[in-house]
Amino acid sequence: MSSGAVSGVVNGGVSFWFADDGLPAVREPLAGDATADVVIVGGGYTGLWTAYYLKKAAPFLRVTVLEQRFCGYGASGRNGGWLYNGVAGRDRYAKLRGREAAVRLQRAMNDTVDEVVSVLAAEGVDADVHRGGVLEVATTPAQLARLKAFHEHELSYGEKGRELYGARETARRVRVAGAVGSSWTPHGARVHPVKLVKGLAEAVEALGVTIHEATPVTEIRPKHAVTPYGTVRAPYVLRCTEGFTASLKGQRRTWLPMNSSMVVTEPLTDGQWASVGWEGRETLGDMAHAYMYAQRTADGRIALGGRGVPYRFGSRTDNDGRTRAETVGALREILVRFFPSLAGVGVEHAWSGVLGVPRDWCATVTLDRATGLGWAGGYVGSGVATANLAARTLRDLVRQDSGQGGPTELTELPWVGHKVRKWEPEPLRWLGVHGMYATYRAADRRELRTHSTGSSRLARVADRVAGRG
């Protein structure tokens, strides 16, 4: 697709979700030096959920959230709206801490989907939640082999309710062209990301949490969050910056800001939906190495995402989500390949955002008791639900450290205190990530062309380079 082919597409502007629900009026920035009991850096899902649970557990706490733009400006306002039970690093935790520890982490993630849905209902937040589960499809023999192995692997972690479908049963749910099988789990829901983050921010403020927006934090050190407008001092400083972590002093190589891009169609007609099916409104993914993710929105569109330009040199991040024309074209090609009957449907909006990727692809939650510094993140694209579990874990760690509580089931989960080595310096970082995704795409093309039943060796090489194998 040429650059001219996207001339009618709204490109950037943070995301379609903000265009749909409206950009917020920015809250007042920090007015000078201040103090708090807990200061949280980052006004996305992790930061807001942490503030919510801390304040609910201990209403007397003075909790301040510092956000560089406005709440949800990062991944929390740009994601695909998958509230599901995936957690990054589970298999590695099984190797490091034992199988049962990893099973406990997975069970906690399964329960987290219910937790988010119930809290949103209790707080009166209408985030277009629909509990249709997650359907992941295979469209080649190699993908089908991976799908079956994935399905059995998930069952081995004690997942209940997961179902494996053949081609005919898959088509009864969603008519994806060429689908030869699928795996479905009930532990998932579709959400509108911005309605969720806006509603959560309002609920947090109603509890008495102070939120300062347009307040970038330039440095975090023990008991200090430093901004251009003043410093907030607190016994606990919690870093909840996910894909924007690299912008903080001393954090350039901590988590890699991986780009993900999305498009959304114009609203489909009843006839077009009849050709697609998708009446269950499951969130939809596939088993490609360079995978896609999609949802049927509440207003009858398809929002679909995948990797575009995976990484910007020097861990840079974009300002407004603007997306390259070739990425928009590639995502549209996936849409039409999945649903050929929608070849004439227009794409209305495209955008991109960053997610946080640790070097070992493991999500982590930590509180350093010696310094009072804590952090959570590295969700590798599954943060809509994982952020909630991480926030509740941070709450328990702070309460335990401050003498307000003891160890809990959450503080004993295997991701707590996990240490990760830093990413390589440039240009190795850029070369490695771009080479990895080029190899994944080549592996997908080879599988489509050859119809082999085994995964391409190219993908296994990329897994080793990435540190995922």
C-alpha positions in Angstrom: 0.0 0.0 0.0 1.5 3.4 -1.0 1.5 6.4 1.3 -1.3 7.9 -0.9 -3.5 4.9 -0.1 -3.7 5.9 3.5 -4.6 9.5 2.8 -8.1 9.1 4.0 -7.1 7.3 7.2 -6.8 9.2 10.4 -3.2 8.4 11.4 -2.0 8.8 14.9 -3.8 11.2 17.2 -2.9 8.8 20.1 -5.5 6.2 19.1 -8.9 5.5 17.7 -10.1 4.8 21.3 -9.4 8.4 22.3 -10.9 9.7 19.0 -14.0 7.7 19.8 -14.4 8.7 23.5 -12.7 12.1 23.4 -9.3 13.4 24.6 -9.5 14.3 28.2 -9.1 17.7 29.8 -5.6 17.5 31.3 -5.4 17.6 35.1 -3.2 20.2 36.8 0.5 19.6 36.8 2.5 19.5 40.0 2.8 23.0 41.4 6.0 22.6 43.4 7.7 20.3 45.9 5.3 18.0 47.7 5.2 15.0 50.0 3.2 11.8 50.0 3.2 8.4 51.6 3.4 6.7 48.2 4.2 8.4 44.9 3.4 6.5 41.7 5.1 7.3 38.4 2.9 6.6 35.5 -0.9 7.1 34.9 -1.6 4.0 33.0 -3.3 0.8 34.1 -0.5 -0.3 36.5 -0.2 3.1 38.2 -4.0 3.7 38.5 -4.8 0.2 39.7 -2.0 0.4 42.3 -3.3 3.7 43.6 -6.9 2.3 43.6 -5.9 -0.8 45.7 -3.6 1.1 48.1 -6.3 3.6 48.8 -9.0 1.0 49.2 -6.8 -1.0 51.6 -5.6 2.0 53.6 -7.7 5.2 53.1 -5.4 7.2 55.3 -2.5 6.9 52.8 -1.5 10.0 50.9 -1.1 8.7 47.3 0.1 10.8 44.4 0.2 9.8 40.8 2.5 11.6 38.4 1.8 11.3 34.6 3.9 12.9 31.9 1.0 13.6 29.5 -2.5 12.4 30.5 -3.8 9.2 32.0 -3.9 6.5 29.4 -1.6 8.3 26.9 0.7 5.2 26.6 -0.2 1.6 26.0 -3.3 1.8 28.3 -5.0 4.0 25.8 -3.7 2.3 22.6 -4.0 -1.4 23.1 -6.2 -4.0 21.5 -8.7 -4.3 24.4 -7.8 -7.9 25.3 -8.6 -8.4 29.0 -7.3 -12.0 29.2 -5.3 -14.4 31.2 -1.9 -14.4 29.4 1.1 -13.6 31.5 4.7 -13.1 30.1 7.3 -15.5 31.5 5.2 -18.3 33.0 7.3 -21.1 31.5 10.6 -19.5 32.6 9.2 -19.2 36.1 8.3 -22.9 36.0 11.9 -23.6 35.3 13.3 -21.2 37.9 10.8 -21.6 40.7 9.0 -24.9 40.1 5.9 -26.0 38.2 3.6 -25.4 41.1 4.7 -21.7 41.5 4.0 -21.1 37.8 0.6 -22.8 38.2 -0.2 -20.4 41.0 0.7 -17.5 38.8 -1.5 -18.7 36.1 -4.5 -19.3 38.4 -4.0 -15.7 39.7 -4.2 -14.5 36.2 -7.3 -16.5 35.5 -8.9 -14.9 38.5 -7.7 -11.4 37.5 -10.1 -11.3 34.5 -13.0 -11.8 37.0 -11.5 -9.2 39.3 -11.3 -6.5 36.7 -14.8 -7.1 35.5 -16.3 -7.1 39.0 -14.4 -3.9 40.1 -15.5 -2.0 36.9 -19.1 -3.0 37.6 -18.8 -2.0 41.3 -17.3 1.4 40.4 -19.9 2.0 37.6 -17.3 2.1 34.9 -18.8 1.2 31.5 -15.9 0.0 29.4 -17.9 -1.9 26.8 -17.0 -5.2 28.5 -18.1 -8.3 26.7 -17.1 -11.7 28.1 -16.7 -13.7 24.9 -13.4 -15.4 25.8 -10.3 -15.6 23.5 -10.3 -17.5 20.2 -6.9 -18.3 18.7 -7.0 -19.7 15.2 -4.6 -21.7 12.9 -4.6 -21.2 9.2 -1.7 -23.5 8.1 -0.7 -27.0 9.0 2.3 -25.7 10.9 0.1 -23.3 12.8 -2.3 -26.1 13.6 0.5 -28.2 15.1 1.5 -25.2 17.2 -2.1 -24.6 18.2 -2.6 -28.2 19.4 0.7 -28.1 21.4 -0.3 -24.7 22.8 -3.7 -26.0 23.8 -2.2 -29.0 25.7 0.3 -26.7 27.3 -2.3 -24.4 28.7 -4.3 -27.4 30.1 -1.1 -28.6 31.8 -1.2 -25.4 33.9 -4.6 -26.3 35.2 -6.7 -24.2 33.0 -10.4 -25.1 33.1 -12.9 -24.6 30.3 -10.5 -24.4 27.4 -11.8 -26.0 24.2 -10.1 -27.2 21.0 -12.1 -26.9 17.7 -11.7 -28.2 14.2 -12.3 -26.2 11.1 -16.1 -26.6 11.1 -16.5 -25.7 14.8 -14.1 -22.7 14.3 -16.3 -21.4 11.4 -19.4 -21.6 13.7 -17.7 -19.0 15.8 -15.8 -16.9 13.3 -15.5 -17.5 9.6 -11.8 -16.9 9.1 -10.7 -17.9 5.6 -8.6 -21.0 5.6 -8.9 -21.7 9.4 -8.2 -25.3 10.1 -8.6 -25.2 13.9 -8.8 -23.0 16.9 -8.4 -23.0 20.7 -10.8 -21.1 22.9 -10.6 -20.0 26.6 -13.4 -18.5 28.6 -10.8 -16.4 30.6 -11.0 -13.3 28.4 -13.1 -10.3 27.6 -13.2 -7.4 25.1 -12.9 -3.9 26.6 -12.7 -0.4 25.3 -9.2 0.6 26.6 -9.9 4.3 27.0 -13.2 4.0 28.7 -11.5 1.7 31.1 -8.6 4.0 31.9 -10.8 7.1 32.1 -13.2 5.4 34.5 -10.4 4.1 36.6 -8.8 7.5 36.9 -12.1 9.0 38.0 -12.6 6.2 40.6 -9.1 6.8 41.9 -9.7 10.5 42.3 -13.0 9.9 44.1 -11.0 7.9 46.7 -8.8 10.9 47.4 -5.8 10.1 45.2 -4.0 13.1 43.8 -3.2 12.9 40.1 -0.9 15.4 38.4 -0.8 15.2 34.6 1.5 17.1 32.2 4.2 16.3 34.8 7.1 14.2 33.4 9.3 12.5 35.9 12.9 12.8 34.8 14.5 10.8 37.6 13.6 8.4 40.3 15.8 7.9 43.3 15.1 6.6 46.8 12.2 8.7 48.4 12.3 11.1 45.5 10.4 11.5 42.2 12.0 14.4 40.3 10.0 16.6 37.8 10.7 19.9 36.1 8.1 21.5 38.4 9.3 20.1 41.7 10.1 16.9 43.6 7.7 14.7 45.3 9.2 13.0 48.4 7.7 9.8 49.7 8.9 6.6 51.6 7.7 4.6 48.6 8.3 5.5 44.9 6.7 3.1 42.5 7.7 3.0 38.8 4.7 2.1 36.6 6.0 3.3 33.3 6.0 0.1 31.2 7.1 1.0 27.6 8.3 4.5 28.5 10.7 3.3 31.2 13.7 3.9 28.9 13.1 7.6 29.0 14.0 7.7 32.7 17.5 8.5 33.9 19.5 5.3 34.2 16.8 3.1 32.7 17.7 3.2 29.0 18.4 -0.6 28.7 16.0 -1.8 31.4 12.9 -2.6 29.3 12.8 -2.3 25.5 9.9 -0.2 24.1 8.4 -2.6 21.5 6.1 -1.0 18.9 2.7 -2.5 18.1 0.4 -1.0 15.5 -3.4 -1.1 15.0 -6.1 -0.2 12.5 -9.8 0.0 12.9 -12.4 -0.3 10.1 -15.5 1.7 9.4 -18.6 0.2 11.0 -19.7 -3.0 9.2 -23.2 -3.5 7.9 -25.4 -6.3 9.1 -24.7 -8.1 5.8 -21.0 -7.9 6.3 -21.2 -9.2 9.8 -23.4 -12.0 8.5 -20.5 -13.0 6.2 -18.0 -13.0 9.1 -20.0 -14.4 11.9 -18.2 -13.5 15.2 -21.5 -13.3 17.1 -19.7 -14.3 20.3 -17.5 -11.3 20.1 -14.4 -13.3 21.2 -11.1 -11.5 21.1 -9.4 -13.0 18.1 -5.7 -14.0 17.5 -3.7 -16.4 15.4 -0.8 -18.8 15.7 1.6 -17.0 13.3 5.0 -16.2 14.6 4.4 -12.5 13.9 0.9 -12.7 15.3 -2.2 -10.6 14.9 -4.8 -9.6 17.5 -8.3 -8.3 16.9 -11.7 -7.5 18.5 -15.2 -6.7 17.4 -15.9 -3.3 18.9 -19.1 -2.3 20.6 -20.0 0.0 17.7 -19.6 -2.7 15.1 -16.0 -2.3 13.8 -13.0 -4.6 13.6 -9.9 -3.3 15.4 -6.9 -5.3 14.4 -3.2 -5.1 15.4 0.2 -6.5 14.9 3.9 -5.6 14.7 4.8 -2.8 12.3 8.2 -1.2 12.8 9.0 -3.2 15.9 11.6 -0.9 17.5 13.0 2.6 17.1 16.8 3.1 17.4 17.9 4.2 20.9 14.7 3.1 22.6 12.9 6.1 21.3 9.1 6.3 21.5 6.6 8.2 19.2 4.6 11.3 20.2 1.2 10.7 18.8 1.0 7.2 17.5 1.6 8.0 13.8 2.0 4.8 11.8 3.9 4.1 8.5 1.9 3.6 5.4 3.4 0.2 4.8 2.3 -0.9 8.2 -1.2 0.2 7.6 -1.2 -1.7 4.4 0.2 -4.9 6.0 -2.5 -4.8 8.7 -5.2 -4.3 6.0 -3.8 -7.2 4.1 -4.2 -9.4 7.2 -7.8 -8.2 7.6 -8.7 -9.1 4.0 -6.8 -12.4 4.2 -8.8 -13.4 7.2 -12.1 -12.0 5.9 -12.1 -11.8 2.0 -15.7 -10.6 2.0 -14.5 -7.4 3.7 -12.1 -6.4 0.8 -14.2 -3.2 0.2 -14.4 -2.1 3.8 -12.5 1.1 4.6 -9.9 1.5 7.3 -10.7 4.7 9.3 -7.9 5.0 11.8 -4.4 3.8 12.4 -2.1 4.2 15.4 0.9 2.7 17.2 2.1 2.5 20.8 4.9 0.8 22.8 4.9 -2.0 25.3 7.6 -3.0 27.7 9.8 -6.0 26.9 12.4 -7.3 29.5 15.4 -9.1 28.1 14.1 -12.5 29.2 10.4 -11.6 28.3 9.3 -12.1 31.9 6.8 -9.7 33.6 8.0 -8.7 37.1 6.9 -7.0 40.3 9.4 -5.8 42.8 9.7 -3.7 46.0 13.2 -3.0 47.2 12.8 -2.8 51.0 16.2 -1.1 51.5 15.3 1.9 49.2 11.5 1.9 49.0 11.7 1.8 45.2 9.2 -0.5 43.5 8.2 -1.3 40.0 6.0 -3.5 37.9 5.7 -4.2 34.2 7.4 -5.9 31.3 4.1 -7.3 30.3 5.1 -8.0 26.6 1.7 -7.1 25.3 -0.6 -8.8 27.8 -0.9 -5.9 30.2 -4.6 -5.1 30.2 -5.2 -7.8 32.9 -1.6 -8.3 34.1 -1.4 -4.7 35.3 -4.3 -5.4 37.7 -2.6 -8.4 39.2 0.7 -6.5 39.4 -1.0 -3.6 41.1 -2.6 -5.8 43.8 0.8 -7.4 44.3 2.5 -4.0 44.7 -0.2 -3.1 47.2 0.6 -6.1 49.3 4.3 -5.6 49.1 4.0 -2.0 50.3 1.6 -3.0 53.1 4.0 -5.8 54.2 7.0 -3.5 54.2 5.2 -0.8 56.1 4.0 -3.2 58.8 0.4 -3.0 57.8 0.2 -6.6 56.7 2.2 -9.8 56.3 3.0 -12.1 53.3 0.1 -12.9 51.1 -0.6 -15.4 48.3 0.3 -12.5 45.8 3.6 -11.6 47.4 4.7 -15.3 47.1 4.1 -15.5 43.4 7.2 -16.3 41.4 7.4 -13.1 39.5 8.0 -11.1 42.7 11.6 -9.9 43.0 12.7 -11.5 39.7 15.9 -10.0 38.4 16.5 -9.4 34.6 19.7 -8.5 32.9 19.7 -5.3 30.8 19.3 -5.2 27.0 22.4 -4.9 24.8 23.7 -1.4 23.9 23.1 0.0 20.4 23.4 -0.9 17.7 23.1 -4.5 18.8 19.6 -3.8 20.3 18.2 -2.4 17.1 19.9 -5.1 14.9 18.7 -7.9 17.1 15.0 -6.8 17.3 14.7 -6.0 13.6 16.4 -9.2 12.6 14.2 -11.2 15.0 10.9 -9.9 13.5 12.2 -10.1 9.9 13.0 -13.8 10.6 9.5 -14.4 12.1 7.9 -12.9 9.1 10.0 -15.0 6.8 9.1 -18.1 8.8 5.4 -17.2 8.4 5.7 -16.7 4.6 7.5 -20.0 4.3 4.8 -21.9 6.2 2.1 -20.3 4.0 4.0 -21.3 0.9 5.1 -24.8 1.8 2.2 -26.0 3.9 4.6 -28.0 6.1 3.4 -29.3 9.3 6.4 -28.4 11.4 7.3 -24.9 12.5 10.0 -23.2 10.4 13.6 -23.5 11.7 13.8 -19.8 11.1 11.4 -19.1 14.0 13.4 -21.3 16.3 16.5 -19.3 15.5 14.6 -16.0 16.2 13.4 -17.4 19.5 17.0 -18.1 20.6 18.1 -14.6 19.5 15.2 -13.1 21.4 15.9 -15.1 24.6 12.5 -16.7 24.4 13.6 -20.2 23.6 
